[in-house]
C-alpha cells in the first residue's frame, strides 16, 4: 500500500489519511505503516475519533467524495485534530 519508503521518512509529523466511500472508510497512518477499514456510519466514526486521539497526529486528511466526507469531518473538526479535505 505504501509508495514511500518509511526509512526515508524522517518527519516527526503523523498524518492520517481517510479514503471515503459510501459504505466504508479506509484509514491509513503512513508514519506508523498501519491501515484499517471501518464502516462509514456514525457509531464507527465516533469510535474512530476515540482511536485517533491515542496517536499524536499532526493532521487528518479526508478525501472529498460527493458529501460523504462530511460525516467524517464533522466529528473530527471539534476535536484536537487539524482536518483537511482534499479532492480525489
Rosetta blueprint (number, residue, H / E / L):
1 X L
2 X L
3 X L
4 X L
5 X L
6 X H
7 X H
8 X H
9 X L
10 X L
11 X L
12 X L
13 X L
14 X L
15 X E
16 X E
17 X E
18 X E
19 X E
20 X E
21 X L
22 X L
23 X L
24 X E
25 X E
26 X E
27 X E
28 X E
29 X E
30 X H
31 X H
32 X H
33 X L
34 X E
35 X E
36 X E
37 X E
38 X E
39 X E
40 X L
41 X L
42 X H
43 X H
44 X H
45 X H
46 X H
47 X H
48 X H
49 X H
50 X H
51 X H
52 X H
53 X L
54 X L
55 X L
56 X L
57 X L
58 X L
59 X E
60 X E
61 X E
62 X E
63 X E
64 X E
65 X L
66 X L
67 X L
68 X L
69 X L
70 X H
71 X H
72 X H
73 X H
74 X H
75 X H
76 X H
77 X H
78 X L
79 X L
80 X L
81 X L
82 X L
83 X E
84 X E
85 X E
86 X E
87 X E
88 X L
